[in-house]
Amino acid sequence: MIHLYLVLGFNHVILSESRAICRYVCENYPEKGNKGLFGTNPLAKASIDQWLEAEGQSFNPPSSALVFQLALAPRMNIKQDEGVIKQNEEKLAKVLDVYEKRLGESRFLAGDEFSLADLSHLPNAHYLVNATDRGEILTSRDNVGRWWGEISNRDSWKKVVDMQKQQHSP
């Protein structure tokens, strides 16, 4: 099995955590792309950081487990663990209940502008919706479903998905 890791090195410092790399790029290249991706003031940045932490600590663990069990394990001829699937569906449902409430108050997780907080959810959410039969865990909730539809239909994300398809096509 081949493992790929995203690493950024600069001045003898190596960043290997994707959220840290995203923060670094946003802070150091604000003139490129979406200037508000990591917020334009300290309060916006703190809110984005808060939701990035929620993604990393609460959304990512169960969604990653589900993506592995439901999308990757079958392709690798690994038996799916129904107990792990059930446990992580329950964990993710609780997280998404919190998101549903939040997204009833604001267009995006950290406010009314798309940010890193939303972007960080795209990979696992994409696989759950498009590569498993459990996409309704996201799409069945009114506010989460609206949010998912909006963030997953951004031109930049569609380009990423297209590039992935091109890499994996024969």
Backbone as JSON Lines, residues from 0, in Angstrom:
{"i":0,"aa":"M","n":[0.84,-1.17,0.0],"ca":[0.0,0.0,0.0],"c":[0.89,1.24,0.0]}
{"i":1,"aa":"I","n":[0.52,2.22,-0.8],"ca":[1.27,3.47,-0.88],"c":[0.6,4.5,0.02]}
{"i":2,"aa":"H","n":[1.4,5.16,0.85],"ca":[0.89,6.22,1.71],"c":[1.49,7.54,1.24]}
{"i":3,"aa":"L","n":[0.64,8.54,1.08],"ca":[1.1,9.87,0.7],"c":[0.85,10.81,1.87]}
{"i":4,"aa":"Y","n":[1.82,11.66,2.14],"ca":[1.69,12.62,3.23],"c":[1.92,14.02,2.7]}
{"i":5,"aa":"L","n":[1.12,14.94,3.15],"ca":[1.28,16.33,2.8],"c":[2.23,16.96,3.82]}
{"i":6,"aa":"V","n":[3.32,17.52,3.33],"ca":[4.33,18.12,4.21],"c":[4.76,19.44,3.61]}
{"i":7,"aa":"L","n":[4.93,20.44,4.47],"ca":[5.41,21.74,4.05],"c":[6.6,22.08,4.93]}
{"i":8,"aa":"G","n":[7.73,22.36,4.31],"ca":[8.93,22.73,5.06],"c":[9.34,24.15,4.75]}
{"i":9,"aa":"F","n":[9.73,24.87,5.81],"ca":[10.14,26.26,5.65],"c":[10.99,26.66,6.85]}
{"i":10,"aa":"N","n":[12.18,27.17,6.59],"ca":[13.07,27.62,7.68],"c":[13.24,26.56,8.77]}
{"i":11,"aa":"H","n":[13.51,25.34,8.39],"ca":[13.78,24.24,9.32],"c":[12.57,23.85,10.15]}
{"i":12,"aa":"V","n":[11.39,24.28,9.74],"ca":[10.15,23.87,10.4],"c":[9.37,23.05,9.39]}
{"i":13,"aa":"I","n":[8.91,21.89,9.83],"ca":[8.13,21.03,8.95],"c":[6.71,20.94,9.5]}
{"i":14,"aa":"L","n":[5.77,21.29,8.65],"ca":[4.35,21.16,8.99],"c":[3.81,19.94,8.27]}
{"i":15,"aa":"S","n":[3.16,19.05,9.01],"ca":[2.61,17.85,8.39],"c":[1.13,17.67,8.67]}
{"i":16,"aa":"E","n":[0.54,18.58,9.4],"ca":[-0.88,18.5,9.72],"c":[-1.62,19.42,8.76]}
{"i":17,"aa":"S","n":[-2.61,18.91,8.05],"ca":[-3.24,19.65,6.96],"c":[-3.86,20.97,7.4]}
{"i":18,"aa":"R","n":[-4.46,20.99,8.59],"ca":[-5.09,22.24,9.05],"c":[-4.03,23.3,9.33]}
{"i":19,"aa":"A","n":[-2.9,22.9,9.89],"ca":[-1.79,23.84,10.14],"c":[-1.23,24.36,8.82]}
{"i":20,"aa":"I","n":[-1.1,23.49,7.84],"ca":[-0.61,23.92,6.52],"c":[-1.58,24.92,5.91]}
{"i":21,"aa":"C","n":[-2.87,24.65,5.99],"ca":[-3.87,25.58,5.45],"c":[-3.79,26.94,6.14]}
{"i":22,"aa":"R","n":[-3.68,26.94,7.47],"ca":[-3.56,28.21,8.2],"c":[-2.32,28.98,7.73]}
{"i":23,"aa":"Y","n":[-1.21,28.27,7.62],"ca":[0.04,28.89,7.2],"c":[-0.11,29.53,5.82]}
{"i":24,"aa":"V","n":[-0.64,28.79,4.89],"ca":[-0.8,29.3,3.52],"c":[-1.72,30.52,3.52]}
{"i":25,"aa":"C","n":[-2.82,30.46,4.25],"ca":[-3.75,31.61,4.3],"c":[-3.1,32.84,4.92]}
{"i":26,"aa":"E","n":[-2.33,32.64,5.97],"ca":[-1.69,33.77,6.65],"c":[-0.56,34.37,5.81]}
{"i":27,"aa":"N","n":[0.16,33.54,5.1],"ca":[1.34,34.02,4.38],"c":[1.1,34.41,2.93]}
{"i":28,"aa":"Y","n":[-0.04,34.03,2.4],"ca":[-0.35,34.37,1.01],"c":[-1.77,34.92,0.9]}
{"i":29,"aa":"P","n":[-2.09,35.95,1.7],"ca":[-3.47,36.46,1.7],"c":[-3.9,37.07,0.38]}
{"i":30,"aa":"E","n":[-2.94,37.48,-0.44],"ca":[-3.28,38.1,-1.73],"c":[-3.7,37.06,-2.77]}
{"i":31,"aa":"K","n":[-3.5,35.8,-2.47],"ca":[-3.86,34.73,-3.41],"c":[-5.22,34.14,-3.03]}
{"i":32,"aa":"G","n":[-6.04,33.9,-3.99],"ca":[-7.3,33.2,-3.74],"c":[-8.28,33.95,-2.86]}
{"i":33,"aa":"N","n":[-8.95,33.22,-1.99],"ca":[-9.99,33.76,-1.12],"c":[-9.34,34.43,0.09]}
{"i":34,"aa":"K","n":[-9.35,35.75,0.13],"ca":[-8.67,36.5,1.18],"c":[-9.25,36.26,2.58]}
{"i":35,"aa":"G","n":[-10.51,35.9,2.66],"ca":[-11.14,35.71,3.96],"c":[-11.19,34.27,4.42]}
{"i":36,"aa":"L","n":[-10.48,33.39,3.75],"ca":[-10.57,31.96,4.07],"c":[-10.21,31.65,5.52]}
{"i":37,"aa":"F","n":[-9.28,32.41,6.08],"ca":[-8.93,32.23,7.49],"c":[-9.31,33.46,8.31]}
{"i":38,"aa":"G","n":[-10.27,34.22,7.83],"ca":[-10.78,35.36,8.57],"c":[-9.99,36.62,8.3]}
{"i":39,"aa":"T","n":[-10.65,37.74,8.52],"ca":[-10.01,39.04,8.26],"c":[-9.8,39.84,9.52]}
{"i":40,"aa":"N","n":[-10.19,39.29,10.67],"ca":[-9.95,39.97,11.94],"c":[-9.8,38.9,13.03]}
{"i":41,"aa":"P","n":[-9.31,39.29,14.2],"ca":[-9.05,38.29,15.25],"c":[-10.28,37.48,15.66]}
{"i":42,"aa":"L","n":[-11.44,38.1,15.74],"ca":[-12.64,37.36,16.13],"c":[-13.03,36.33,15.07]}
{"i":43,"aa":"A","n":[-12.96,36.72,13.81],"ca":[-13.28,35.78,12.72],"c":[-12.29,34.61,12.74]}
{"i":44,"aa":"K","n":[-11.01,34.91,12.94],"ca":[-10.0,33.85,12.99],"c":[-10.25,32.9,14.17]}
{"i":45,"aa":"A","n":[-10.63,33.46,15.31],"ca":[-10.91,32.62,16.48],"c":[-12.11,31.72,16.22]}
{"i":46,"aa":"S","n":[-13.14,32.25,15.58],"ca":[-14.31,31.44,15.26],"c":[-13.95,30.32,14.28]}
{"i":47,"aa":"I","n":[-13.17,30.66,13.27],"ca":[-12.73,29.65,12.3],"c":[-11.89,28.59,12.99]}
{"i":48,"aa":"D","n":[-10.96,29.02,13.85],"ca":[-10.14,28.06,14.6],"c":[-11.01,27.13,15.44]}
{"i":49,"aa":"Q","n":[-12.03,27.69,16.08],"ca":[-12.92,26.89,16.91],"c":[-13.59,25.78,16.09]}
{"i":50,"aa":"W","n":[-14.06,26.13,14.9],"ca":[-14.73,25.13,14.06],"c":[-13.73,24.19,13.39]}
{"i":51,"aa":"L","n":[-12.52,24.65,13.14],"ca":[-11.47,23.74,12.65],"c":[-11.17,22.68,13.71]}
{"i":52,"aa":"E","n":[-11.13,23.11,14.97],"ca":[-10.92,22.16,16.07],"c":[-12.08,21.18,16.17]}
{"i":53,"aa":"A","n":[-13.3,21.69,16.01],"ca":[-14.47,20.8,16.04],"c":[-14.37,19.75,14.94]}
{"i":54,"aa":"E","n":[-13.95,20.2,13.76],"ca":[-13.79,19.25,12.65],"c":[-12.72,18.22,12.99]}
{"i":55,"aa":"G","n":[-11.57,18.68,13.47],"ca":[-10.46,17.78,13.76],"c":[-10.72,16.82,14.9]}
{"i":56,"aa":"Q","n":[-11.42,17.3,15.92],"ca":[-11.63,16.48,17.12],"c":[-12.95,15.71,17.11]}
{"i":57,"aa":"S","n":[-13.98,16.26,16.49],"ca":[-15.31,15.65,16.59],"c":[-15.84,15.08,15.28]}
{"i":58,"aa":"F","n":[-15.64,15.78,14.16],"ca":[-16.15,15.31,12.87],"c":[-15.21,14.31,12.22]}
{"i":59,"aa":"N","n":[-13.94,14.62,12.19],"ca":[-12.98,13.78,11.47],"c":[-12.89,12.35,12.0]}
{"i":60,"aa":"P","n":[-12.79,12.11,13.31],"ca":[-12.64,10.71,13.75],"c":[-13.78,9.79,13.29]}
{"i":61,"aa":"P","n":[-15.05,10.13,13.56],"ca":[-16.08,9.19,13.1],"c":[-16.25,9.17,11.58]}
{"i":62,"aa":"S","n":[-16.08,10.32,10.93],"ca":[-16.25,10.33,9.46],"c":[-15.12,9.55,8.8]}
{"i":63,"aa":"S","n":[-13.9,9.65,9.31],"ca":[-12.78,8.88,8.76],"c":[-13.0,7.38,8.95]}
{"i":64,"aa":"A","n":[-13.48,7.0,10.12],"ca":[-13.76,5.59,10.37],"c":[-14.83,5.07,9.41]}
{"i":65,"aa":"L","n":[-15.85,5.88,9.17],"ca":[-16.92,5.46,8.25],"c":[-16.41,5.39,6.82]}
{"i":66,"aa":"V","n":[-15.63,6.36,6.4],"ca":[-15.08,6.33,5.04],"c":[-14.23,5.07,4.87]}
{"i":67,"aa":"F","n":[-13.41,4.76,5.87],"ca":[-12.59,3.56,5.76],"c":[-13.46,2.31,5.68]}
{"i":68,"aa":"Q","n":[-14.36,2.16,6.65],"ca":[-15.18,0.95,6.72],"c":[-16.1,0.77,5.51]}
{"i":69,"aa":"L","n":[-16.69,1.87,5.04],"ca":[-17.71,1.77,4.01],"c":[-17.18,1.91,2.58]}
{"i":70,"aa":"A","n":[-16.13,2.71,2.4],"ca":[-15.64,2.97,1.04],"c":[-14.33,2.26,0.73]}
{"i":71,"aa":"L","n":[-13.42,2.24,1.69],"ca":[-12.09,1.72,1.41],"c":[-11.93,0.23,1.72]}
{"i":72,"aa":"A","n":[-12.45,-0.21,2.86],"ca":[-12.28,-1.61,3.26],"c":[-12.77,-2.58,2.17]}
{"i":73,"aa":"P","n":[-13.94,-2.36,1.58],"ca":[-14.38,-3.3,0.54],"c":[-13.41,-3.36,-0.65]}
{"i":74,"aa":"R","n":[-12.84,-2.24,-1.03],"ca":[-11.89,-2.22,-2.14],"c":[-10.58,-2.92,-1.8]}
{"i":75,"aa":"M","n":[-10.29,-2.99,-0.51],"ca":[-9.04,-3.61,-0.05],"c":[-9.27,-5.05,0.4]}
{"i":76,"aa":"N","n":[-10.48,-5.55,0.18],"ca":[-10.86,-6.89,0.61],"c":[-10.7,-7.08,2.12]}
{"i":77,"aa":"I","n":[-11.04,-6.04,2.86],"ca":[-11.03,-6.09,4.32],"c":[-12.49,-6.17,4.77]}
{"i":78,"aa":"K","n":[-12.76,-7.06,5.7],"ca":[-14.13,-7.24,6.19],"c":[-14.56,-5.98,6.95]}
{"i":79,"aa":"Q","n":[-15.75,-5.52,6.62],"ca":[-16.3,-4.36,7.32],"c":[-16.69,-4.77,8.74]}
{"i":80,"aa":"D","n":[-16.46,-3.87,9.69],"ca":[-16.81,-4.11,11.08],"c":[-18.11,-3.37,11.37]}
{"i":81,"aa":"E","n":[-19.21,-4.09,11.43],"ca":[-20.52,-3.47,11.63],"c":[-20.61,-2.73,12.96]}
{"i":82,"aa":"G","n":[-19.92,-3.23,13.97],"ca":[-19.91,-2.54,15.27],"c":[-19.24,-1.18,15.17]}
{"i":83,"aa":"V","n":[-18.11,-1.12,14.48],"ca":[-17.4,0.15,14.28],"c":[-18.27,1.1,13.45]}
{"i":84,"aa":"I","n":[-18.92,0.57,12.44],"ca":[-19.79,1.41,11.6],"c":[-20.91,2.01,12.43]}
{"i":85,"aa":"K","n":[-21.61,1.17,13.19],"ca":[-22.74,1.65,14.01],"c":[-22.27,2.69,15.03]}
{"i":86,"aa":"Q","n":[-21.19,2.39,15.72],"ca":[-20.67,3.3,16.74],"c":[-20.31,4.66,16.14]}
{"i":87,"aa":"N","n":[-19.68,4.66,14.99],"ca":[-19.26,5.92,14.38],"c":[-20.4,6.66,13.7]}
{"i":88,"aa":"E","n":[-21.4,5.94,13.22],"ca":[-22.6,6.62,12.73],"c":[-23.28,7.38,13.86]}
{"i":89,"aa":"E","n":[-23.34,6.76,15.03],"ca":[-23.95,7.42,16.19],"c":[-23.14,8.65,16.62]}
{"i":90,"aa":"K","n":[-21.82,8.51,16.65],"ca":[-20.97,9.65,17.01],"c":[-21.12,10.79,16.01]}
{"i":91,"aa":"L","n":[-21.09,10.46,14.73],"ca":[-21.2,11.49,13.7],"c":[-22.58,12.14,13.74]}
{"i":92,"aa":"A","n":[-23.62,11.37,13.99],"ca":[-24.97,11.95,14.08],"c":[-25.04,13.0,15.18]}
{"i":93,"aa":"K","n":[-24.41,12.74,16.32],"ca":[-24.4,13.72,17.41],"c":[-23.66,14.99,17.01]}
{"i":94,"aa":"V","n":[-22.55,14.85,16.32],"ca":[-21.8,16.01,15.83],"c":[-22.66,16.8,14.86]}
{"i":95,"aa":"L","n":[-23.29,16.1,13.94],"ca":[-24.1,16.77,12.93],"c":[-25.35,17.42,13.53]}
{"i":96,"aa":"D","n":[-25.82,16.92,14.66],"ca":[-26.93,17.59,15.36],"c":[-26.48,18.97,15.84]}
{"i":97,"aa":"V","n":[-25.26,19.07,16.34],"ca":[-24.7,20.37,16.75],"c":[-24.54,21.26,15.52]}
{"i":98,"aa":"Y","n":[-24.03,20.71,14.44],"ca":[-23.86,21.48,13.2],"c":[-25.21,21.97,12.69]}
{"i":99,"aa":"E","n":[-26.23,21.13,12.77],"ca":[-27.56,21.5,12.3],"c":[-28.05,22.76,13.02]}
{"i":100,"aa":"K","n":[-27.85,22.78,14.33],"ca":[-28.26,23.96,15.11],"c":[-27.45,25.17,14.68]}
{"i":101,"aa":"R","n":[-26.14,25.03,14.61],"ca":[-25.27,26.15,14.23],"c":[-25.62,26.67,12.84]}
{"i":102,"aa":"L","n":[-25.82,25.77,11.91],"ca":[-26.1,26.18,10.53],"c":[-27.51,26.73,10.36]}
{"i":103,"aa":"G","n":[-28.32,26.62,11.39],"ca":[-29.61,27.31,11.41],"c":[-29.45,28.76,11.81]}
{"i":104,"aa":"E","n":[-28.28,29.09,12.37],"ca":[-27.99,30.45,12.82],"c":[-27.1,31.21,11.86]}
{"i":105,"aa":"S","n":[-26.32,30.5,11.05],"ca":[-25.39,31.15,10.12],"c":[-25.29,30.31,8.85]}
{"i":106,"aa":"R","n":[-24.9,30.97,7.78],"ca":[-24.81,30.3,6.48],"c":[-23.73,29.22,6.48]}
{"i":107,"aa":"F","n":[-22.59,29.52,7.12],"ca":[-21.47,28.59,7.2],"c":[-21.12,28.38,8.67]}
{"i":108,"aa":"L","n":[-20.23,27.47,8.96],"ca":[-19.94,27.13,10.36],"c":[-19.4,28.31,11.17]}
{"i":109,"aa":"A","n":[-18.47,29.07,10.6],"ca":[-17.84,30.16,11.36],"c":[-18.5,31.51,11.1]}
{"i":110,"aa":"G","n":[-19.6,31.54,10.4],"ca":[-20.27,32.81,10.11],"c":[-20.94,32.77,8.75]}
{"i":111,"aa":"D","n":[-21.03,33.92,8.14],"ca":[-21.75,34.0,6.86],"c":[-20.84,33.95,5.64]}
{"i":112,"aa":"E","n":[-19.56,33.67,5.85],"ca":[-18.61,33.54,4.74],"c":[-17.96,32.16,4.78]}
{"i":113,"aa":"F","n":[-17.78,31.57,3.62],"ca":[-17.06,30.31,3.49],"c":[-15.65,30.48,4.05]}
{"i":114,"aa":"S","n":[-15.17,29.48,4.8],"ca":[-13.85,29.58,5.43],"c":[-13.18,28.21,5.49]}
{"i":115,"aa":"L","n":[-11.97,28.22,6.04],"ca":[-11.26,26.95,6.26],"c":[-12.08,25.98,7.11]}
{"i":116,"aa":"A","n":[-12.91,26.52,7.99],"ca":[-13.74,25.66,8.83],"c":[-14.65,24.78,7.97]}
{"i":117,"aa":"D","n":[-15.18,25.34,6.91],"ca":[-16.04,24.58,6.0],"c":[-15.2,23.69,5.09]}
{"i":118,"aa":"L","n":[-14.15,24.27,4.53],"ca":[-13.28,23.57,3.59],"c":[-12.75,22.26,4.19]}
{"i":119,"aa":"S","n":[-12.4,22.28,5.45],"ca":[-11.78,21.1,6.07],"c":[-12.73,19.9,6.13]}
{"i":120,"aa":"H","n":[-14.02,20.15,6.01],"ca":[-14.99,19.06,6.03],"c":[-15.18,18.39,4.67]}
{"i":121,"aa":"L","n":[-14.74,19.04,3.61],"ca":[-15.05,18.56,2.27],"c":[-14.57,17.15,1.95]}
{"i":122,"aa":"P","n":[-13.32,16.78,2.23],"ca":[-12.88,15.44,1.8],"c":[-13.71,14.29,2.38]}
{"i":123,"aa":"N","n":[-13.83,14.21,3.69],"ca":[-14.56,13.08,4.27],"c":[-16.05,13.15,3.94]}
{"i":124,"aa":"A","n":[-16.62,14.35,3.96],"ca":[-18.03,14.48,3.62],"c":[-18.26,14.04,2.17]}
{"i":125,"aa":"H","n":[-17.35,14.41,1.3],"ca":[-17.47,14.0,-0.11],"c":[-17.52,12.48,-0.23]}
{"i":126,"aa":"Y","n":[-16.61,11.8,0.44],"ca":[-16.59,10.34,0.35],"c":[-17.84,9.73,0.97]}
{"i":127,"aa":"L","n":[-18.3,10.28,2.09],"ca":[-19.52,9.75,2.71],"c":[-20.71,9.87,1.77]}
{"i":128,"aa":"V","n":[-20.83,11.02,1.12],"ca":[-21.98,11.26,0.24],"c":[-21.85,10.52,-1.08]}
{"i":129,"aa":"N","n":[-20.65,10.46,-1.63],"ca":[-20.47,9.95,-2.99],"c":[-19.91,8.54,-3.12]}
{"i":130,"aa":"A","n":[-19.34,8.0,-2.06],"ca":[-18.71,6.69,-2.17],"c":[-19.27,5.67,-1.18]}
{"i":131,"aa":"T","n":[-20.33,6.05,-0.46],"ca":[-20.96,5.12,0.47],"c":[-22.48,5.22,0.31]}
{"i":132,"aa":"D","n":[-23.18,4.35,0.99],"ca":[-24.64,4.43,0.98],"c":[-25.16,5.15,2.22]}
{"i":133,"aa":"R","n":[-24.29,5.93,2.87],"ca":[-24.67,6.63,4.1],"c":[-24.7,8.15,3.95]}
{"i":134,"aa":"G","n":[-24.76,8.64,2.74],"ca":[-24.75,10.09,2.51],"c":[-25.88,10.83,3.17]}
{"i":135,"aa":"E","n":[-26.99,10.12,3.41],"ca":[-28.14,10.79,4.04],"c":[-27.83,11.28,5.44]}
{"i":136,"aa":"I","n":[-26.79,10.77,6.06],"ca":[-26.43,11.27,7.39],"c":[-26.14,12.77,7.32]}
{"i":137,"aa":"L","n":[-25.66,13.23,6.17],"ca":[-25.44,14.67,5.94],"c":[-26.64,15.3,5.24]}
{"i":138,"aa":"T","n":[-27.08,14.7,4.17],"ca":[-28.05,15.35,3.3],"c":[-29.47,15.38,3.86]}
{"i":139,"aa":"S","n":[-29.79,14.51,4.82],"ca":[-31.15,14.46,5.35],"c":[-31.45,15.58,6.35]}
{"i":140,"aa":"R","n":[-30.45,16.24,6.85],"ca":[-30.66,17.35,7.78],"c":[-30.83,18.63,6.96]}
{"i":141,"aa":"D","n":[-31.83,19.43,7.3],"ca":[-32.13,20.62,6.49],"c":[-30.93,21.55,6.36]}
{"i":142,"aa":"N","n":[-30.39,22.0,7.48],"ca":[-29.32,22.99,7.44],"c":[-27.98,22.39,7.02]}
{"i":143,"aa":"V","n":[-27.68,21.21,7.51],"ca":[-26.44,20.54,7.11],"c":[-26.5,20.2,5.62]}
{"i":144,"aa":"G","n":[-27.65,19.74,5.17],"ca":[-27.82,19.42,3.75],"c":[-27.65,20.65,2.86]}
{"i":145,"aa":"R","n":[-28.22,21.77,3.28],"ca":[-28.07,23.03,2.54],"c":[-26.6,23.43,2.48]}
{"i":146,"aa":"W","n":[-25.94,23.39,3.66],"ca":[-24.52,23.74,3.76],"c":[-23.68,22.81,2.89]}
{"i":147,"aa":"W","n":[-23.93,21.51,2.98],"ca":[-23.18,20.56,2.16],"c":[-23.37,20.86,0.68]}
{"i":148,"aa":"G","n":[-24.59,21.12,0.27],"ca":[-24.85,21.44,-1.13],"c":[-24.08,22.67,-1.57]}
{"i":149,"aa":"E","n":[-24.03,23.66,-0.72],"ca":[-23.33,24.9,-1.08],"c":[-21.82,24.71,-1.14]}
{"i":150,"aa":"I","n":[-21.24,24.09,-0.13],"ca":[-19.77,23.96,-0.13],"c":[-19.29,22.96,-1.17]}
{"i":151,"aa":"S","n":[-20.06,21.92,-1.42],"ca":[-19.62,20.9,-2.38],"c":[-19.84,21.32,-3.83]}
{"i":152,"aa":"N","n":[-20.6,22.38,-4.04],"ca":[-20.83,22.88,-5.39],"c":[-19.97,24.08,-5.75]}
{"i":153,"aa":"R","n":[-19.02,24.41,-4.9],"ca":[-18.09,25.49,-5.22],"c":[-17.21,25.05,-6.4]}
{"i":154,"aa":"D","n":[-16.94,25.97,-7.29],"ca":[-16.11,25.65,-8.46],"c":[-14.76,25.08,-8.06]}
{"i":155,"aa":"S","n":[-14.15,25.64,-7.02],"ca":[-12.83,25.18,-6.6],"c":[-12.88,23.72,-6.14]}
{"i":156,"aa":"W","n":[-13.94,23.33,-5.42],"ca":[-14.05,21.94,-4.97],"c":[-14.32,21.02,-6.16]}
{"i":157,"aa":"K","n":[-15.15,21.46,-7.08],"ca":[-15.42,20.65,-8.27],"c":[-14.13,20.38,-9.05]}
{"i":158,"aa":"K","n":[-13.24,21.37,-9.08],"ca":[-11.95,21.17,-9.76],"c":[-11.11,20.12,-9.04]}
{"i":159,"aa":"V","n":[-11.12,20.16,-7.71],"ca":[-10.38,19.15,-6.94],"c":[-10.94,17.76,-7.24]}
{"i":160,"aa":"V","n":[-12.25,17.63,-7.23],"ca":[-12.87,16.33,-7.5],"c":[-12.52,15.86,-8.91]}
{"i":161,"aa":"D","n":[-12.56,16.77,-9.88],"ca":[-12.2,16.41,-11.26],"c":[-10.74,15.96,-11.35]}
{"i":162,"aa":"M","n":[-9.84,16.66,-10.65],"ca":[-8.42,16.26,-10.67],"c":[-8.25,14.87,-10.07]}
{"i":163,"aa":"Q","n":[-8.98,14.57,-9.0],"ca":[-8.91,13.24,-8.39],"c":[-9.4,12.17,-9.35]}
{"i":164,"aa":"K","n":[-10.48,12.47,-10.06],"ca":[-11.01,11.5,-11.03],"c":[-9.99,11.24,-12.14]}
{"i":165,"aa":"Q","n":[-9.33,12.29,-12.61],"ca":[-8.33,12.15,-13.66],"c":[-7.14,11.32,-13.19]}
{"i":166,"aa":"Q","n":[-6.74,11.51,-11.93],"ca":[-5.61,10.73,-11.38],"c":[-5.93,9.26,-11.3]}
{"i":167,"aa":"H","n":[-7.19,8.94,-11.03],"ca":[-7.56,7.54,-10.79],"c":[-8.19,6.87,-12.0]}
{"i":168,"aa":"S","n":[-8.26,7.57,-13.13],"ca":[-8.82,6.93,-14.32],"c":[-7.71,6.22,-15.09]}
{"i":169,"aa":"P","n":[-8.06,5.13,-15.76],"ca":[-7.03,4.35,-16.48],"c":[-6.45,5.07,-17.67]}
